Amino acid sequence: MRKLEDLQSLIANAVADLKYPEYPAELYEPIKYILALGGKRMRPALLLMACDLFGGDVEAALPPALAIEVFHNFTLMHDDIMDNAPKRRGKTTVHEKWNNNVAILSGDVMLVEGYRLMMQVRNDLLRTVLDIFNDTAIGVCEGQQLDMTFETSNNIGIAEYINMIRLKTAVVLGGALKIGALIGEADEKDASLLSEFGINLGIAFQLQDDILDVYGNPEKFGKQVGGDIISNKKTYLLIKALELVKGTDAEELARWISLTTFDATEKVAAVTEIYNSVNVRQQAEAEMQAYAEKAFEALNSINLPEENKQYLRDFADGLLVREY
């Protein structure tokens, strides 16, 4: 088995080698720019990892892995426009550096480029792989729309939230793993189980992200504490707290959510105290653990050597931090 870092390095080098026309520069320069911003390249590395797990040719899996990476960055480019985000990975976002129209059109080309790369799988897998890619792409768009809808809705339940993060975040992990497994000659059952592993792991990972935003060590994780609280983002913690709080705590939480001007530090402290009063952190951790266990159950059912399964368990353990 190749190490995850080696697969990530392989992807990074392949991304750097992607060639785009010089003209028109306004169309292609933004694509080169966003792909050069880096990142962990985790999604395409998972595709290569899945192929490797089943003894497949990792080099043959590179084009579809690049398709996943290009598609992912396309979604980031368009998400940044929707969020009016000024920064991406510490650098100016494409729509800020150029303009919204350029970012939309360059993103469109990236989506097409993703399909061009995905079509380089061998012919007997082409239809199956494109079906998975289509389902993944539509799922991500559905998840993004739900996330935006939730911003202005006050009656979101936990099940709706889990479905949103499944679509927006987790289906890409599942899709990448399934495509990689099929390229590696896995049968349909094992490829689907590996996808299930990825989806449940992705949900657990996003729940962990919700927890870390409030309770994580900012020096360790490089995040602003309470960013989700400040922006009233609908996370598991906020939705669960709104379900559980009563009386004056419910009134206080509603007041903080409704305020348009406030001291950020004071708001984070006050809302965190309300979360603590109804043990929201413990409930979020239990939910996260439940999805992690679902992921491991799917993994245990896959027909793979035990050492290969252990590789995935170690990967999942590395993704799900134990200490905050």
C-alpha positions in Angstrom: 0.0 0.0 0.0 1.3 3.5 -0.9 1.3 6.0 1.9 -1.4 8.7 1.9 1.3 11.4 1.7 2.8 9.8 -1.4 -0.7 9.8 -3.1 -1.2 13.4 -2.2 2.2 14.3 -3.6 1.3 12.3 -6.8 -1.9 14.4 -7.2 -0.1 17.7 -6.5 2.4 17.0 -9.2 -0.3 15.9 -11.7 -2.3 19.0 -10.9 0.8 21.2 -11.6 1.3 19.4 -14.9 -2.3 20.1 -16.2 -2.1 22.3 -19.3 -4.5 25.0 -20.2 -4.6 27.3 -23.3 -3.0 30.8 -22.9 -5.9 32.4 -24.8 -8.3 33.8 -23.7 -6.2 34.5 -20.6 -9.2 35.8 -18.6 -10.8 32.4 -18.9 -7.9 30.1 -18.1 -5.7 32.1 -15.7 -8.3 31.8 -12.9 -8.3 28.0 -13.3 -4.5 27.8 -13.0 -4.7 30.2 -10.0 -7.2 28.3 -7.9 -5.6 24.9 -8.7 -2.2 26.3 -7.6 -3.6 27.3 -4.2 -2.9 23.8 -2.9 -4.9 22.2 -0.2 -4.7 18.6 1.1 -5.8 17.0 -2.2 -7.7 14.5 0.1 -10.6 13.7 -2.2 -8.5 12.7 -5.3 -6.0 10.9 -3.0 -8.9 8.8 -1.7 -9.7 7.7 -5.2 -6.1 6.6 -5.7 -6.1 4.9 -2.3 -9.2 2.9 -3.1 -7.7 1.7 -6.4 -4.5 0.8 -4.6 -6.5 -1.1 -1.9 -7.8 -3.5 -4.5 -4.5 -3.9 -6.2 -5.3 -1.7 -9.2 -3.0 0.5 -11.3 -2.7 3.8 -9.5 -1.3 5.6 -12.5 -4.4 4.6 -14.6 -6.5 6.1 -11.8 -4.8 9.5 -12.0 -7.1 11.2 -14.7 -10.3 10.4 -12.7 -8.6 11.5 -9.5 -7.7 14.8 -11.2 -11.3 15.0 -12.3 -12.4 14.9 -8.7 -9.9 17.6 -7.7 -10.8 19.9 -10.6 -14.5 19.4 -9.9 -14.0 20.1 -6.2 -12.2 23.4 -7.0 -15.0 24.3 -9.4 -17.5 24.0 -6.5 -15.2 26.1 -4.3 -14.9 28.8 -7.0 -18.7 29.1 -7.2 -19.3 28.7 -3.5 -16.9 31.7 -2.9 -19.1 33.8 -5.2 -22.3 32.8 -3.3 -20.7 33.4 0.1 -19.0 36.6 -1.1 -15.8 35.2 0.4 -12.7 37.4 0.1 -10.2 34.7 0.9 -9.6 31.1 0.0 -6.7 29.2 1.7 -5.3 32.6 2.7 -5.3 34.0 -0.8 -7.7 36.4 -2.7 -10.6 34.5 -4.1 -11.1 34.3 -7.9 -14.2 36.6 -8.0 -12.3 39.2 -5.9 -9.1 39.0 -8.0 -11.0 39.2 -11.3 -14.8 39.5 -11.0 -18.0 37.4 -10.6 -18.5 36.9 -14.3 -15.0 35.6 -14.8 -15.3 33.3 -11.8 -18.6 31.9 -13.1 -17.3 31.2 -16.6 -14.0 29.8 -15.5 -15.8 27.5 -13.1 -18.0 26.3 -15.9 -14.9 25.3 -17.9 -13.6 23.5 -14.8 -16.8 21.4 -14.6 -16.4 20.5 -18.3 -12.7 19.7 -17.7 -13.7 17.5 -14.8 -15.8 15.4 -17.2 -13.1 15.4 -19.8 -10.7 13.9 -17.3 -13.2 11.4 -15.9 -13.9 10.1 -19.4 -10.3 8.8 -19.6 -11.3 5.7 -17.6 -11.3 2.5 -19.6 -14.3 2.0 -21.8 -15.9 -0.9 -19.9 -16.2 1.3 -16.8 -17.1 4.6 -18.5 -20.8 4.5 -18.2 -20.8 3.3 -14.6 -18.1 5.8 -13.5 -19.9 8.7 -15.2 -23.2 7.7 -13.5 -21.4 7.9 -10.1 -19.8 11.2 -11.0 -23.2 12.6 -12.1 -24.8 11.5 -8.9 -22.0 13.0 -6.9 -22.1 16.3 -8.7 -25.8 16.7 -8.4 -25.6 15.8 -4.7 -23.1 18.5 -4.0 -25.3 21.1 -5.7 -28.3 19.9 -3.7 -26.3 20.1 -0.5 -25.1 23.7 -1.3 -28.7 24.8 -2.0 -29.9 23.3 1.2 -27.1 25.0 3.1 -28.2 28.3 1.6 -31.8 27.6 2.3 -31.0 26.8 6.0 -29.5 30.3 6.4 -33.0 31.9 6.4 -35.0 29.1 7.9 -35.6 28.7 11.6 -37.1 25.2 11.8 -34.3 22.9 10.6 -34.2 19.5 12.3 -31.2 17.3 12.9 -32.2 14.8 10.2 -32.4 17.6 7.6 -29.0 18.9 8.7 -27.4 15.4 8.5 -28.8 15.0 5.0 -27.4 18.4 4.0 -23.8 17.6 5.1 -24.1 14.2 3.6 -24.8 15.8 0.2 -22.5 18.8 0.5 -19.5 17.1 2.0 -19.7 13.4 2.3 -21.0 12.2 -1.1 -17.7 13.4 -2.8 -15.7 11.1 -0.4 -18.0 8.2 -1.1 -18.0 8.8 -4.9 -14.2 9.1 -5.1 -13.7 5.9 -3.1 -16.3 4.0 -5.2 -14.8 5.1 -8.6 -11.3 4.3 -7.3 -12.4 0.8 -6.1 -14.0 0.0 -9.5 -10.9 1.0 -11.4 -9.0 -1.2 -9.0 -11.2 -4.2 -10.1 -13.4 -4.3 -6.9 -16.8 -5.9 -7.4 -20.0 -3.7 -7.2 -20.7 -4.9 -3.6 -17.3 -4.0 -2.2 -17.2 -0.7 -4.1 -20.6 0.3 -2.7 -19.5 -0.7 0.8 -16.4 1.4 0.5 -18.6 4.3 -0.7 -20.7 3.8 2.4 -17.6 3.9 4.5 -16.6 7.2 2.9 -20.0 8.8 3.3 -20.4 8.0 6.9 -16.8 9.0 7.6 -17.5 12.3 5.8 -20.6 13.0 8.0 -18.6 12.2 11.2 -15.8 14.5 9.9 -18.3 17.4 9.4 -19.8 16.9 12.8 -16.3 17.0 14.3 -15.8 20.3 12.4 -18.9 21.7 14.1 -17.6 20.7 17.5 -14.1 22.0 16.8 -15.5 25.4 15.8 -16.7 25.9 19.3 -14.5 23.7 21.5 -11.3 23.3 19.5 -7.9 24.8 20.4 -7.4 27.6 17.9 -3.6 27.3 18.0 -3.8 23.5 17.2 -6.4 23.7 14.5 -5.8 27.2 13.1 -9.5 28.2 13.3 -11.2 31.1 14.9 -13.1 29.9 17.9 -16.9 30.4 17.6 -16.9 31.5 13.9 -20.2 29.5 13.4 -21.7 31.1 16.5 -20.8 34.6 15.3 -22.4 34.0 11.9 -25.5 32.1 13.3 -24.5 29.1 11.0 -26.9 26.2 11.3 -24.7 23.5 12.7 -25.5 20.4 14.7 -24.8 22.2 17.9 -27.1 25.2 17.2 -29.9 23.0 15.9 -29.7 20.6 18.8 -29.5 23.5 21.3 -32.6 25.1 19.8 -34.4 21.8 20.3 -33.4 21.4 23.9 -33.2 24.8 25.6 -36.2 26.0 27.7 -37.2 29.1 29.5 -34.7 32.0 29.9 -32.0 30.1 28.1 -34.2 29.7 25.0 -35.0 33.4 25.2 -31.3 34.3 25.6 -30.3 32.1 22.6 -33.0 33.6 20.4 -31.8 37.1 21.5 -28.2 36.4 20.5 -29.3 35.0 17.1 -31.5 38.0 16.4 -28.8 40.7 17.2 -27.3 42.4 14.2 -24.6 44.3 16.3 -22.8 42.7 19.2 -19.4 42.0 20.7 -18.2 38.8 19.1 -16.3 37.5 22.1 -19.3 38.1 24.4 -21.6 36.3 22.0 -19.4 33.3 21.7 -19.0 33.0 25.5 -22.8 33.4 26.1 -23.9 31.0 23.4 -21.2 28.4 24.5 -22.5 28.6 28.0 -26.0 27.9 26.8 -24.7 24.9 24.8 -23.0 23.6 27.9 -26.2 23.9 29.9 -27.9 21.3 27.7 -24.8 19.1 27.1 -24.8 19.8 23.3 -21.1 19.0 22.9 -21.6 15.5 24.4 -24.6 14.9 22.1 -22.6 16.0 19.0 -19.7 13.8 20.0 -22.1 10.8 20.4 -23.6 11.5 17.0 -20.1 11.8 15.4 -19.1 8.5 17.0 -22.3 6.8 15.7 -21.4 7.8 12.1 -17.8 6.7 12.6 -19.0 3.3 13.8 -21.3 3.0 10.7 -18.3 3.7 8.6 -16.3 1.0 10.3 -19.2 -1.5 10.1 -19.2 -1.0 6.3 -15.4 -1.4 6.2 -15.6 -4.6 8.1 -17.9 -6.1 5.5 -15.6 -5.4 2.6 -13.7 -8.4 1.1 -10.2 -7.1 1.6 -7.1 -8.4 3.4 -7.1 -7.3 7.1 -4.0 -5.2 6.6 -5.7 -3.2 3.9 -8.7 -2.6 6.2 -6.4 -1.5 8.9 -4.9 1.0 6.6 -8.3 2.6 6.2 -9.0 2.4 9.9 -5.8 4.2 10.6 -6.7 6.8 7.9 -10.1 7.3 9.6 -8.6 7.6 13.0 -6.2 10.3 11.7 -9.1 12.2 10.2 -11.2 12.0 13.4 -9.2 13.8 16.1 -9.5 12.5 19.6 -8.3 15.5 21.5 -9.5 19.1 21.1 
